[in-house]
Amino acid sequence: MHASYGKRPVLAIEDLGLELGELRGDPIEALARFGAELVLSSYLHAEVAEHLGAGPYERTAARQGQRNGRRARRVACGLGALTVDYPKVRDTATPFRSRVLDAWQRQSEAVAATLASLYVEGLSTRDYARALEPVWQGAGLSRSTVSRANERIKEGFAAWRRRDLSGEELAYLFLDGHYEGVRLGSAEKEAILVAHGITKKGARQLLGVYLGCREGAESWLLVLRDLVGRQLPTPLMVISDGCPGLIRAVRETWPAVPRQRCIVHRIRNVLARVPKKDHKRVRQALNKIFYAPALDEALTAAREFAGHWENVYPEATRLLGEDLADCLSFFRFPPRHWKRLRTSNSLERTFKEVKRRTRVIGRFPTEMAALSLVWSVMDQQAGKWRGLQMDAAHLRLLEAAVASLAQQPIVVKGFEELLAA
């Protein structure tokens, strides 16, 4: 018996095999699960009828094979654990394969993706059943189920790290490292080396995530060789901290590419050699250099710094003079880009998010587990990254800046005697 609502027929409750008051627990959830089981079972039986060329008890010339009973099959989906009526067939030329439910499938794609995303969000495998049981009743969220779902992250990372980079024409390449406890049974932390960049179209891209025991030259050389091996075009400029091994690796890979040394690291290094009582005054003097409105003013402020502080804090002044020209490279590039180019710390907020997620795990069982999770968190955060304004005029300025740094390198005077000592 059918009722009607508008133009659509509505099944009576008796047609569904239910009686009012029969539902247990949360009635909305219970009825939703019952409806999902009914629809899914009905669809499976319709698929069998199509496969056999005949409905139940139907004799047709096109019929091939027979029904061979049915069995209860449990599958987890967004509504929780469902028990469906899965039909069996025999005597067919080809085996029956459902378009909806694979032969060994125990959960929907949405559930598997959700389990993986919750792991990336920081939920430990031990907490899944407790956290999700109220919603996904009876879904069988064992640790092995969660682990299988998390294999999706590793598979995604494995494909991502092999992708071709020939289409990523970079204006700026940023290189930075982050330390994590990777191996069980070891107290040492190891470097997660990250390459990301801003393309000539202004988009910011995550390019590579690697494991290196330390941020040494060999580790960074492996990173850069992998990027080059995947056809990454030569960037217009490289931005990094002052790690000697990283600098050597960049110079060996791209000897003609200008480099911007992170001013945040340089300021920290200088202040580390100054008593706290003078931190404010020295920082103000450093800010006049690195936040000057133009290169000429920055060079003037650098000479003034050397003249004022070299007799008071000679070690701090000598340190400032080392590679100071590389710290000022950004002045040759478009002013709208200066804020982004001054520092390699653009991933600092992302690294904090990585630490928040990895703190739940402690140490990883394998290198792949560490790298794939770090990549997942960073890839998720990359969706929030902002690029740079980049048009034809900016590209012309970039090309002119690279040419000027090659033809007329920045020269910083006032530190010669200290650097020679």
N, C-alpha and C positions, 0 to 999 in steps of 0.2 A: 504494500500500500504506500502510495506516495502523496506527500503534501506538495504544495507549490509556493514559491516565494518569488514574486515577479515572474520572469519567464523561465526560471531555472527550477527543475524538479528537486525536491528534497526528500531523501530516503526517510522512511519512518524508522523509529528506533528498533522495531521488531525485525526489520530487514537486515540489520547489522548483527543480530543475534544477541542484543543487549536488553536488559530490563532496567527501568529507572531505579536508582538506589543501589545498583550493583557495583559501582566503581569504588575502589579502595584507595586510601592515601589521598594525595592531592588530586581532586577530580579532573582538573584541567590537564595536568600532566598524564594522568592515567588514560583519559580519553584520547589525548593526542597520540600516545604510544599505541593504543588499540587501533586507532585509525591508520597510523603508519604501517602497522603489521598487516592490517587487512588489505590496504592498497598495494603494498609490496608483494604479499603472497598472491593477490589476484593478478598482478602484472607478470609474475613468474609463470603462473599457470597459462596466461595468455601467450607468453613466449613459447611454452611447450606446445600449445595448440598450433602455433604458426610453424614450429620446427617439424612436427609430425604431419602437418597438413590435414588435421582433423581435431575436433573437440572431443571431450570425454564421451565414450560409448558411440562415437560417430564413425560410420563406415563410408569411406570415400575412395575413389579411384586413385587420388593423389596421396593417400595415406602411406606413410613409411614408418615402421617402428611402432612401439607400444609404450604406454605408461607402465611404470614398474613401482608403483607406490610413492611414498613421500617420506620425508624426514624433517624433524624440527631443526632449524638452523638459527644460531644466534649471531647477531651482527650489531655492532655499536654504531650509533649515529648521534646527531646532535640532541636527540630526544632521550638518549640513554640506550640500554640494551633492549633490542627487539628480538622476539622469537617469530620466525617466519616459516611458512609451510613450503619447503623446497621440494619440488617434484623431481622424480627420477624417471629415466626412460631407458629402453633397451631395444636391440634389433634395429638400430638406425645406421645409415651409411656413414654419417658423421656424428661425432659426439655433441651433445647439447651444451651450448655455452650461452649463459645469460648475458645480455648487454648491460644489465644493471648490477648483478652480483657475481663476481668472479668465483671460480671454483673453490678457492681457499681463502676468500676474503672474509675477514672478521670485523672490519671496521670501515666506515666510510672515509673517503678522501678528506673530507672536512675535519673529521675527528683526528686523523693522523697529522694533518697540518696544524691543528690547534694544539695537540700535544707537543709538537716540535716548537711552536711559537711560545708556549708557556715555559718551556725549558730555556729558551733564549731570554725570556722576560725575567728569569731568575728563580723559577720554581724547581726545587730539587726533585729527583726521581722518587725519593722517599715520601714526598708530600702529595703526590698526585692523587692517590686514592682518597686520602683524608679530605683534600680540598675539593675534589670533583664528585665524590660519591653522592652528596645531596642533590646534584643536578643530573648526573649520568648514572642513575641507579642500576647496579648490576652490570656495568659496562666492562667489567673484568680488567681494570686498570692495574695490571701487575707490572713489576719492574721490567720484565722482559718485553711486555707490550710497549711500555714507554721507550725502552731502549731501541726497539725496532722502529718506532716512529721517529726517534732522534737520528736514525741513520739517514733520514732525508736531508738533515743539515750537512752531514759529511758528503753525501752525494752531490748536493748543490755546490758545496765549496770545491769539491774535486773538479766539477765542470767549469766553475767560475775561474779557477786558477789556471786553466788551460786555454782560456778564450783568446782569440786574436785581438791584438791591440793596435793594428795598423790604422784603424779609423780614429784613434784618440790623438789628434794633433794638439800637442800641449803648448800652451804659452808658459806655464809655470809648473814645475815638478817639486813637490814637497816630500821630504824624507824625514821620518821620525821613528823613535823606538819607544816601547813600553814593556815593562818587566812583569812577568807572571811566573808563579810556581807551576811548572809544567809536569814534572815527573814525580810519581809516587816514590817514596823512599829517599828523596833528596831534599835538603833544606835550601838549596840554591835556587835563585830565580833566573829565568832565561829571558832573553830579549825577543819580543815580538816586533819585527821590523815592518814598517808600514810605508807604502808608497801611494800617494794620492796627488791629484793635480787639477789644474784649471785649464780647460781647453781653449783654443782660439775662438770658440763660440761663446765662451764665458761660463760654461757648465763645469761644475766641480765633480770629479770622478774619483772613486776608490779604485786603485789599479792593482795593488798586490799586498798580501799579508803573508809574512814569512817568519820562520823560526831561526834565530841565531843565538849561539851560546852567549856571545857578547856582541857589542856593537863595534866589532873590529873590522879591519879592511877586508879580510876574506869573506866574512858574512855579508857585508854590503856589496862586495863584488859579485857574489852569487845572486843577490837581489837584482842588481843592475843588468847582469848578463841575462837573467831570466826575462826582464822587461824588454831588452833588446832582441832576445831570441823570439819573443812573441810579437816582434815587428813594431814596437813602440817607436814613433818618430822622435828624433832628437828634440828635447824641449828648448825653449828660448832662454830659460834661467832655472837654476836649481836653488831651492831654499832649504837650509838645514841648520842644525846646531853646529858646535865646534868640535865634534868628535873627530879626532885625527884620522881614524880608520875610515870613517865615512868620507872625509875630504879627499883622502888618497884614492878611494874607490871612484869617486865622481871625476877626479882629474884624470884617472886612467881610462875611464869609459868615455868621457866627453871632455877632452882637454881644452877645447875652444869655447865651451859653454860658460857664461858668467855665473857667479854664485853669490847668493845673498846669505850672509851669516846671521843667525837669529840674534836680535838685539836683546831680547829678554834674557837669554842665557848669558850674554856678555855682561849685562848690567849686574846680574846675580854674581858672576865670577869676580867682577871688580869690587862689589860691596863686601864679598867674603874676605877681602884683604884690607878692609877698613874697619876701625873700631865703631861700635854702634853709635857712639856719641856724635860721629860725623856722617852717619848714613844719610841723613836728610839733606845736608849741604852737598855731599858728593852726588847723590841721586839727582838733585836739581841741576847740577852741572852736566851730568850725563844726559838728562832730558833735553838740555839746550842743544846737544849734539844730535841725538837721534830723532828728536821731534822738531827740528828746525824747519822753517818754511821753505828752505831751498838748500842746495848742496853747498854754496859758498858760505852761507851762515853756519852750516854744520862744521865746515873745515875751520872757520874762525873760532867757533866754540871749542873745537878739539885742541887748537893751539893754545887757547886761554886755559883749558884744563891742564895741559902739560906744564904751562908756565906757572900755574898756581899750586898744583899738587905734587909735582915731581920731587920736590925736596921734603915734603911732608910724608907722602905715601908713594915712594918710588916703585915698589913692587906692583901696586894697583895701577899706577900710571903706565908702567911697562906693559902690563897685561892688556890694558885698553888699547895700546898702540899696535899689538899683534893682530894682524888681519883686519885692522880697522877699515881699510878701504873696502873689504868685502862686506862689512857691516853697513856701508853707505851706498851699496850698489843700487838700492831701490830708488834713490833720488833721480836716477837717469830715466826711470820708467814713469808712466802716466800717474799724476798725483792722486787720481781716484783709486789707484791700486795700492798706494803706499801702506795703508793700514793693514792690508792682508799680507803684504810682502815683508814687512819688518820682522816677522817672527815665524818660526816653524811650529809654534804652539797652537796652531789652529785646531789641532786634534785634542787639545787638553780636555775639553768638555766631553768629547767622545770617549777618551781614555778613562775618565771618571765613571762613565756609564758602564764601560767594560769591567772596571774594578768592582762596581756594585753587583754585577751579575756573577762574576767569577768568585767573589767572596763566599757565595753560597756553596760552591763546589769544593773550595780549598785547592787541592792538587789534582791535576788531570791524570787519568790512567794512561793516556797515549798522547803523542804529539798531535796527531790528527784531531783528537777530541778537543785539545786546546785551541788549535788554529781554527777549526771549523766554528767553534762557539764565538771566538773573538771576531771572526769574519762576520758571523750572523748578526752580532750586536752592532758592529760598525756599518754593515750594509743596511741595517734597519735605521741607524742614525743618519746615514747618508741621504735618506729621503728628506731630511730636514735641512740639509746643507744649502747655503745660498751661494750662488756663483758671483761673477763679476760682470759689470757692464763691459761689453766687448763689441765694438763695431769696426768698420773699415778704418776710421780715424785712429782708434786705439791700436789696431794692428800695425799701422804705419809708425806710430810712436814706439811700439815695442821693437820693431825691426831697426829703427833709428837708434834706440837705446843700446841694443846689442852691438851694433856697428860702432857706436861711440865708445863703449867700454873696451872694444878690441883695439881701436885706433888711438884713443886717448884714455888710458886707465886712470882711475882716481888716485891721486897722490896726496898723502896726508903728511904734512911737515910738522916738526916740533917734537918728535919722539926718537929722532935718529940716535942720539947719544945713549939713551936708555936701552934701546933695542940692540945697540952694538955692544953694550956692557956684558 
